[in-house]
């Protein structure tokens, strides 16, 4: 099992990124400056700088500071807005971005996500609410191939 929030699966080569320092995040933006296709990759060896114009060290998306950085993609927040700045959402696809946030912030999500289309997982979580499948205990069960809905 992967070490939660310390190891990831590279979106380019499929191998394990063994530490935050080995990882990098790359993404695209469109002509309206909406950002999308956030990929977690091995730093340098899997980076396609020509296709993905935006990038940042993976560790900058982790922990409390990382969550603050991730939320800034969604809103400038009340302090900045009170100074007259025009706040706007910077992401193109909210579901895709939430998936990325969970990869950076939710224990066991990285390994569990590869099982989300498995028939057994779908059966266990059919009828679930929006958050119970993403609780760390449920994700740990999914990652270890023992899906059980959390209550």
N, CA and C of each residue as an Amber inpcrd file, in Angstrom:
protein
   453
   0.8430000  -1.1800000   0.0000000   0.0000000   0.0000000   0.0000000
   0.8900000   1.2460000   0.0000000   0.4430000   2.2720000  -0.7030000
   1.1780000   3.5330000  -0.7390000   1.1500000   4.2030000   0.6380000
   2.1890000   4.9790000   0.9280000   2.1900000   5.7960000   2.1420000
   1.2880000   7.0040000   1.8730000   0.1970000   7.1490000   2.6190000
  -0.7440000   8.2360000   2.3470000  -0.0850000   9.6090000   2.4110000
  -0.3680000  10.4100000   1.3970000   0.1100000  11.7850000   1.2630000
   1.6320000  11.8910000   1.2660000   2.2930000  10.7670000   0.9750000
   3.7500000  10.7350000   0.8360000   4.1840000  10.0620000  -0.4660000
   3.2970000   9.2470000  -1.0500000   3.5840000   8.5530000  -2.3030000
   2.3870000   8.6960000  -3.2360000   2.6760000   8.7700000  -4.5320000
   1.6430000   8.9170000  -5.5450000   1.9800000   8.0260000  -6.7330000
   1.0080000   7.8450000  -7.6070000   1.2090000   7.1140000  -8.8510000
   1.3650000   8.1490000  -9.9600000   2.4760000   8.0810000 -10.6730000
   2.7650000   9.0360000 -11.7350000   1.7370000   8.9010000 -12.8620000
   1.1600000  10.0100000 -13.2730000   0.1640000  10.0110000 -14.3440000
   0.7810000   9.8050000 -15.7210000   2.1020000   9.8490000 -15.8210000
   2.7630000   9.6350000 -17.1090000   3.2600000   8.1960000 -17.2330000
   4.0930000   7.7560000 -16.3030000   4.7130000   6.4340000 -16.4390000
   4.0430000   5.3450000 -15.6020000   3.1940000   5.7150000 -14.6470000
   2.4960000   4.7330000 -13.8230000   3.3010000   4.1860000 -12.6600000
   4.5560000   4.5920000 -12.5280000   5.3980000   4.1370000 -11.4130000
   5.1210000   4.9900000 -10.1770000   5.5820000   4.5080000  -9.0450000
   5.3560000   5.2090000  -7.7830000   6.3210000   6.3860000  -7.6430000
   5.7620000   7.5110000  -7.2500000   6.5480000   8.6740000  -6.8410000
   6.7600000   8.4770000  -5.3560000   7.9940000   8.2490000  -4.9330000
   8.2760000   7.7740000  -3.5780000   8.3540000   8.8480000  -2.5090000
   8.3080000  10.1100000  -2.8960000   8.3160000  11.1810000  -1.9050000
   7.7860000  12.4490000  -2.5680000   7.2730000  13.3710000  -1.7710000
   6.8040000  14.6230000  -2.3610000   7.8980000  15.3380000  -3.1490000
   9.1280000  15.2460000  -2.6980000  10.2350000  15.9200000  -3.3730000
  10.5040000  15.3680000  -4.7710000  10.1160000  14.1170000  -5.0200000
  10.2950000  13.4990000  -6.3440000   9.1760000  13.8720000  -7.3120000
   8.1180000  14.4930000  -6.7960000   6.9480000  14.7580000  -7.6140000
   6.8400000  16.1830000  -8.0930000   6.0630000  16.3280000  -9.1300000
   5.7870000  17.6280000  -9.7110000   4.3450000  17.5920000 -10.1860000
   3.7130000  18.7250000 -10.2660000   2.3620000  18.8260000 -10.7960000
   2.4260000  19.7050000 -12.0330000   1.8230000  19.2190000 -13.1050000
   1.7450000  19.9920000 -14.3440000   0.2810000  20.1300000 -14.7320000
  -0.0500000  21.2110000 -15.4240000  -1.4150000  21.3980000 -15.8760000
  -1.4460000  22.3730000 -17.0370000  -2.5970000  22.4240000 -17.6540000
  -2.8130000  23.2780000 -18.8230000  -3.7290000  24.4450000 -18.4570000
  -3.8050000  25.4110000 -19.3570000  -4.8120000  26.4600000 -19.2610000
  -5.2730000  26.7830000 -20.6740000  -6.5210000  27.2320000 -20.7540000
  -7.0710000  27.5340000 -22.0730000  -6.9850000  29.0330000 -22.3630000
  -7.5720000  29.4480000 -23.4740000  -7.4840000  30.8520000 -23.8780000
  -8.2510000  31.7980000 -22.9540000  -9.1030000  31.2500000 -22.0930000
  -9.8060000  32.0650000 -21.0940000  -9.0970000  32.0060000 -19.7360000
  -7.9000000  31.4270000 -19.7320000  -7.0670000  31.2810000 -18.5270000
  -7.6890000  30.3400000 -17.4970000  -8.5510000  29.4260000 -17.9410000
  -9.0950000  28.3930000 -17.0600000  -8.1270000  27.2230000 -17.0520000
  -7.8100000  26.7460000 -15.8650000  -6.7770000  25.7250000 -15.7130000
  -7.4100000  24.3360000 -15.6040000  -6.7300000  23.3220000 -16.1750000
  -7.3000000  21.9790000 -16.2380000  -6.2030000  20.9470000 -16.4710000
  -6.6040000  19.6610000 -16.4340000  -5.6950000  18.5190000 -16.6220000
  -4.5070000  18.5760000 -15.6630000  -4.8010000  18.5580000 -14.3870000
  -3.7550000  18.5360000 -13.3700000  -3.1980000  17.1250000 -13.2910000
  -1.8940000  16.9800000 -13.5320000  -1.2390000  15.6710000 -13.5080000
  -0.1190000  15.6660000 -12.4740000  -0.0540000  14.5720000 -11.7460000
   1.0280000  14.3450000 -10.7890000   2.0580000  13.4750000 -11.4970000
   3.3000000  13.9620000 -11.5320000   4.3290000  13.2730000 -12.3200000
   5.6510000  13.2280000 -11.5560000   6.5640000  12.3980000 -12.0710000
   7.9420000  12.4280000 -11.5750000   8.5950000  13.7160000 -12.0650000
   9.2580000  14.3980000 -11.1690000   9.9620000  15.6330000 -11.5160000
  11.0320000  15.3090000 -12.5660000  11.1530000  16.0790000 -13.5380000
  12.1220000  16.0470000 -14.6360000  11.8740000  14.8820000 -15.5930000
  12.0010000  13.6300000 -15.1500000  11.9600000  12.5020000 -16.0840000
  10.6270000  12.3270000 -16.8040000   9.5210000  12.7610000 -16.2180000
   8.2200000  12.5890000 -16.8680000   7.5750000  13.9150000 -17.2620000
   8.3140000  14.9940000 -17.1750000   7.7800000  16.3200000 -17.4530000
   7.7770000  16.6040000 -18.9500000   6.6140000  16.9690000 -19.4610000
   6.4930000  17.3820000 -20.8570000   6.2080000  18.8780000 -20.8640000
   7.2590000  19.6540000 -20.7710000   7.1260000  21.1010000 -20.6230000
   6.5220000  21.7730000 -21.8490000   6.5210000  21.0920000 -22.9870000
   5.9740000  21.6930000 -24.1960000   4.4560000  21.5970000 -24.2420000
   3.9080000  20.5540000 -23.6620000   2.4650000  20.3470000 -23.6750000
   1.7660000  21.0130000 -22.4940000   2.4220000  21.0460000 -21.3610000
   1.8280000  21.5830000 -20.1350000   2.6090000  22.8210000 -19.7280000
   1.9590000  23.9630000 -19.8210000   2.6490000  25.2430000 -19.6180000
   2.7420000  25.6560000 -18.1550000   1.9560000  25.0460000 -17.2900000
   1.9760000  25.3990000 -15.8680000   2.5370000  24.2240000 -15.0780000
   3.2980000  24.5380000 -14.0290000   3.8510000  23.4720000 -13.1940000
   4.2480000  24.0390000 -11.8380000   4.3210000  23.1310000 -10.8610000
   4.7290000  23.5110000  -9.5160000   5.1450000  22.2450000  -8.7750000
   6.0640000  22.4050000  -7.8510000   6.5030000  21.2700000  -7.0410000
   5.3220000  20.6800000  -6.2830000   5.2230000  19.3780000  -6.2700000
   4.1150000  18.6810000  -5.6280000   3.9620000  19.0810000  -4.1650000
   5.0580000  19.2130000  -3.4380000   4.9720000  19.5040000  -2.0040000
   4.2830000  20.8370000  -1.7110000   4.1880000  21.7120000  -2.7030000
   3.5170000  23.0050000  -2.4870000   2.0060000  22.8740000  -2.4110000
   1.4720000  21.6750000  -2.7240000   0.0350000  21.4270000  -2.6430000
  -0.3440000  20.6080000  -1.4120000   0.6040000  20.3260000  -0.5470000
   0.3720000  19.4600000   0.6110000   0.1800000  20.2640000   1.8930000
  -0.4700000  19.6530000   2.8600000  -0.6360000  20.2440000   4.1780000
  -1.5430000  21.4650000   4.1570000  -1.5020000  22.2140000   5.2520000
  -2.3660000  23.3850000   5.3920000  -2.0450000  24.4630000   4.3600000
  -0.7720000  24.7150000   4.1320000  -0.3990000  25.7120000   3.1240000
  -0.8380000  25.2650000   1.7400000  -0.7090000  23.9690000   1.4750000
  -1.1340000  23.4420000   0.1830000  -2.6290000  23.5720000  -0.0240000
  -3.4070000  23.3010000   1.0220000  -4.8570000  23.4500000   0.9160000
  -5.2140000  24.9050000   0.6390000  -4.5300000  25.8270000   1.3060000
  -4.7590000  27.2490000   1.0580000  -4.4630000  27.5870000  -0.4000000
  -3.3790000  27.0570000  -0.9400000  -3.0180000  27.2920000  -2.3480000
  -4.0820000  26.6910000  -3.2760000  -4.5510000  25.4840000  -2.9740000
  -5.5670000  24.8440000  -3.7990000  -6.8750000  25.6300000  -3.7940000
  -7.2850000  26.1120000  -2.6370000  -8.5320000  26.8700000  -2.5500000
  -8.4560000  28.1890000  -3.3180000  -7.2510000  28.7340000  -3.4540000
  -7.0880000  29.9810000  -4.2100000  -7.4170000  29.7950000  -5.6930000
  -7.3710000  28.5740000  -6.1970000  -7.7980000  28.3060000  -7.5680000
  -9.3080000  28.5090000  -7.7090000 -10.0260000  28.3950000  -6.6000000
 -11.4850000  28.4790000  -6.6280000 -12.0130000  29.8630000  -6.2810000
 -11.2680000  30.5980000  -5.4510000 -11.7180000  31.9170000  -5.0290000
 -10.5540000  32.6950000  -4.4350000 -10.5380000  33.9970000  -4.6750000
  -9.5270000  34.8490000  -4.0490000  -9.8060000  35.0190000  -2.5630000
 -11.0420000  34.7850000  -2.1440000 -11.4090000  34.8520000  -0.7450000
 -11.8840000  36.2220000  -0.3030000 -12.4930000  36.2700000   0.8790000
 -13.1250000  37.5100000   1.3300000 -12.1480000  38.6560000   1.5840000
 -10.9400000  38.3850000   2.0430000  -9.9880000  39.4650000   2.2970000
  -9.6000000  40.1600000   0.9930000  -9.1960000  39.3870000   0.0180000
  -8.7980000  39.9560000  -1.2780000  -9.9960000  40.6240000  -1.9480000
 -11.1610000  39.9760000  -1.8650000 -12.3670000  40.5610000  -2.4750000
 -12.7450000  41.8840000  -1.8130000 -12.5230000  42.0060000  -0.5020000
 -12.8850000  43.2540000   0.1920000 -11.9880000  44.4190000  -0.2230000
 -10.8720000  44.1110000  -0.8520000  -9.9780000  45.1670000  -1.3360000
 -10.2730000  45.5340000  -2.7890000 -11.3810000  45.0010000  -3.3040000
 -11.8180000  45.3850000  -4.6390000 -11.3460000  44.4830000  -5.7580000
 -10.5950000  43.4490000  -5.4330000 -10.1510000  42.5290000  -6.4850000
 -11.3530000  41.7440000  -7.0020000 -11.3070000  41.4230000  -8.2540000
 -12.3880000  40.6450000  -8.8470000 -12.0340000  39.1590000  -8.7370000
 -12.7480000  38.4640000  -7.8780000 -12.4890000  37.0480000  -7.6700000
 -13.1230000  36.2360000  -8.7960000 -12.3990000  35.2280000  -9.2490000
 -12.9710000  34.3320000 -10.2530000 -12.4150000  32.9390000 -10.0540000
 -13.2340000  31.9800000 -10.3950000 -12.7960000  30.5890000 -10.3640000
 -11.8050000  30.3910000 -11.4990000 -10.6930000  29.7150000 -11.2200000
  -9.6490000  29.5380000 -12.2300000  -9.6360000  28.1440000 -12.8370000
 -10.5420000  27.2640000 -12.4310000 -10.5090000  25.8920000 -12.9450000
 -11.6170000  25.6660000 -13.9620000 -11.3120000  24.8520000 -14.9390000
 -12.2400000  24.5690000 -16.0280000 -13.2620000  23.5020000 -15.6460000
 -12.8330000  22.4800000 -14.9240000 -13.6850000  21.3390000 -14.5820000
 -13.6100000  21.1130000 -13.0710000 -14.6820000  21.4330000 -12.3760000
 -14.6900000  21.3440000 -10.9190000 -14.4510000  19.9170000 -10.4270000
 -15.0880000  18.9220000 -11.0310000 -14.8980000  17.5390000 -10.5820000
 -13.4530000  17.0950000 -10.7420000 -12.8420000  17.4500000 -11.8580000
 -11.4420000  17.1060000 -12.0750000 -10.5540000  17.7640000 -11.0170000
 -10.8330000  19.0180000 -10.7040000 -10.0210000  19.7300000  -9.7220000
 -10.2240000  19.1580000  -8.3140000 -11.4410000  18.8110000  -7.9690000
 -11.6950000  18.2030000  -6.6550000 -10.9570000  16.8650000  -6.5500000
 -10.9080000  16.1130000  -7.6330000 -10.1250000  14.8740000  -7.6500000
  -8.6590000  15.1810000  -7.3230000  -8.1260000  16.2290000  -7.9300000
  -6.7440000  16.6240000  -7.6590000  -6.5710000  17.0480000  -6.1970000
  -7.4940000  17.8300000  -5.6700000  -7.4190000  18.2300000  -4.2630000
  -7.3840000  16.9950000  -3.3670000  -8.2560000  16.0530000  -3.6280000
  -8.2880000  14.8330000  -2.8090000  -6.9740000  14.0590000  -2.9110000
  -6.3740000  14.0410000  -4.0780000  -5.0740000  13.3590000  -4.2310000
  -4.0210000  14.0010000  -3.3330000  -4.1050000  15.3040000  -3.1540000
  -3.1110000  16.0360000  -2.3720000  -3.4250000  16.0840000  -0.8810000
  -4.7020000  15.9360000  -0.5120000  -5.1100000  16.2320000   0.8550000
  -5.7780000  15.0830000   1.6120000  -6.2510000  14.0550000   0.9270000
  -7.0470000  13.0180000   1.5860000  -6.2700000  11.7020000   1.6580000
  -5.9850000  11.2320000   2.8760000  -5.2560000   9.9640000   3.0240000
  -5.9770000   8.8080000   2.3220000  -5.2140000   7.9770000   1.6370000
  -5.6290000   6.7610000   0.9340000  -6.3630000   7.0220000  -0.3810000
  -6.6420000   8.2700000  -0.7000000  -7.3580000   8.5620000  -1.9380000
  -6.5510000   8.1440000  -3.1700000  -5.2710000   8.4240000  -3.1660000
  -4.4380000   8.1550000  -4.3370000  -4.5230000   6.6930000  -4.7720000
  -4.4120000   5.7950000  -3.8360000  -4.4400000   4.3750000  -4.1850000
  -5.8560000   3.8570000  -4.4140000  -6.8100000   4.4110000  -3.6940000
  -8.1960000   3.9550000  -3.8430000  -8.7910000   4.3540000  -5.1880000
  -8.3970000   5.4840000  -5.7100000  -9.0420000   6.0260000  -6.9120000
  -8.9390000   5.1000000  -8.1220000  -7.9270000   4.2570000  -8.1530000
  -7.7990000   3.3360000  -9.2950000  -8.8470000   2.2270000  -9.2520000
  -9.5650000   2.1050000  -8.1270000 -10.6020000   1.0700000  -7.9760000
 -12.0150000   1.6290000  -8.0890000 -12.1750000   2.9110000  -8.3720000
 -13.5040000   3.5180000  -8.3440000 -14.4630000   2.9650000  -9.3880000
 -13.9750000   2.3280000 -10.4100000 -14.8590000   1.7380000 -11.4260000
 -15.0210000   0.2250000 -11.2500000 -14.3820000  -0.3410000 -10.2150000
 -14.5230000  -1.7710000  -9.9440000 -15.9580000  -2.0730000  -9.5400000
 -16.5010000  -3.1600000 -10.0610000 -17.9010000  -3.5210000  -9.8030000
 -18.1970000  -3.6520000  -8.3090000 -17.3020000  -4.2720000  -7.5640000
 -17.5280000  -4.4530000  -6.1310000 -17.6050000  -3.1050000  -5.4080000
 -16.7290000  -2.1960000  -5.7560000 -16.7310000  -0.8640000  -5.1410000
 -18.0220000  -0.1330000  -5.5050000 -18.4060000  -0.1860000  -6.7550000
 -19.6360000   0.4750000  -7.1910000 -20.8540000  -0.0920000  -6.4600000
 -20.8890000  -1.3970000  -6.2620000 -22.0110000  -2.0180000  -5.5420000
 -22.0560000  -1.5850000  -4.0810000 -20.9100000  -1.5730000  -3.4190000
 -20.8650000  -1.1980000  -2.0090000 -21.3190000   0.2450000  -1.8150000
 -20.9340000   1.1420000  -2.7090000 -21.2100000   2.5600000  -2.5160000
 -22.4050000   3.0850000  -3.2960000 -23.1500000   2.2050000  -3.9490000
 -24.3490000   2.6840000  -4.6540000 -25.3150000   3.2280000  -3.6000000
 -25.8210000   4.3910000  -3.8460000 -26.7300000   5.0260000  -2.8990000
 -26.0380000   5.8170000  -1.7960000 -24.7270000   5.9040000  -1.8390000
 -23.9880000   6.6630000  -0.8260000 -24.2240000   8.1630000  -0.9780000
 -23.9530000   8.8910000   0.0960000 -23.9860000  10.3430000  -0.0030000
 -22.6930000  10.8210000  -0.6640000 -22.5150000  12.1390000  -0.7540000
 -21.3950000  12.7120000  -1.4970000 -20.0530000  12.6180000  -0.7890000
 -20.0340000  12.3320000   0.5000000 -18.7510000  12.3430000   1.1970000
 -18.3160000  10.9900000   1.7520000 -19.2430000  10.0870000   2.0710000
 -18.8390000   8.8560000   2.7610000 -17.8380000   7.9930000   1.9950000
 -17.8930000   7.8910000   0.6620000 -16.8850000   7.0740000  -0.0090000
 -15.4730000   7.6620000   0.0740000 -15.3810000   8.9500000   0.3970000
 -14.0930000   9.6370000   0.3960000 -13.5080000   9.8420000   1.7910000
 -14.1590000   9.2660000   2.7810000 -13.5860000   9.3030000   4.1280000
 -12.3620000   8.3950000   4.1590000 -11.3230000   8.7620000   4.8790000
 -10.0890000   7.9700000   4.8840000 -10.2850000   6.4840000   5.1910000
 -11.1510000   6.1280000   6.1340000 -11.3550000   4.7060000   6.4400000
 -11.9530000   3.9520000   5.2530000 -12.9250000   4.5740000   4.5720000
 -13.5200000   3.9370000   3.3940000 -12.4900000   3.8090000   2.2850000
 -11.7060000   4.8530000   2.0780000 -10.6740000   4.8180000   1.0400000
  -9.6090000   3.7630000   1.3400000  -9.2530000   3.6210000   2.5970000
  -8.2740000   2.5960000   2.9800000  -8.8080000   1.2040000   2.6590000
 -10.0970000   0.9700000   2.9370000 -10.7160000  -0.3150000   2.5970000
 -10.7270000  -0.5410000   1.0910000 -11.0750000   0.4850000   0.3350000
 -11.0920000   0.3620000  -1.1260000  -9.6910000   0.0610000  -1.6370000
  -8.6930000   0.7800000  -1.1300000  -7.3060000   0.5960000  -1.5810000
  -6.7980000  -0.7970000  -1.2690000  -7.2840000  -1.3720000  -0.1750000
  -6.8220000  -2.7160000   0.2090000  -7.7710000  -3.7960000  -0.3260000
  -8.6610000  -3.4090000  -1.2440000  -9.5930000  -4.3240000  -1.9090000
 -10.5990000  -4.9350000  -0.9370000 -10.9810000  -4.1860000   0.0880000
 -12.0150000  -4.6300000   1.0330000 -13.0360000  -3.5120000   1.1880000
 -13.7410000  -3.1170000   0.1240000 -14.6220000  -1.9590000   0.2430000
 -15.7740000  -2.1950000   1.2080000 -15.9210000  -1.2810000   2.1690000
 -17.0370000  -1.3000000   3.1090000 -17.4520000   0.1470000   3.2990000
 -18.7440000   0.3890000   3.1440000 -19.2120000   1.7600000   3.2740000
 -19.0650000   2.2250000   4.7140000 -18.5060000   3.4390000   4.8740000
 -18.3940000   4.0590000   6.1980000 -19.7160000   4.7190000   6.5370000
 -19.9800000   4.8080000   7.8210000 -21.2230000   5.4680000   8.2420000
 -20.9230000   6.7690000   8.9220000
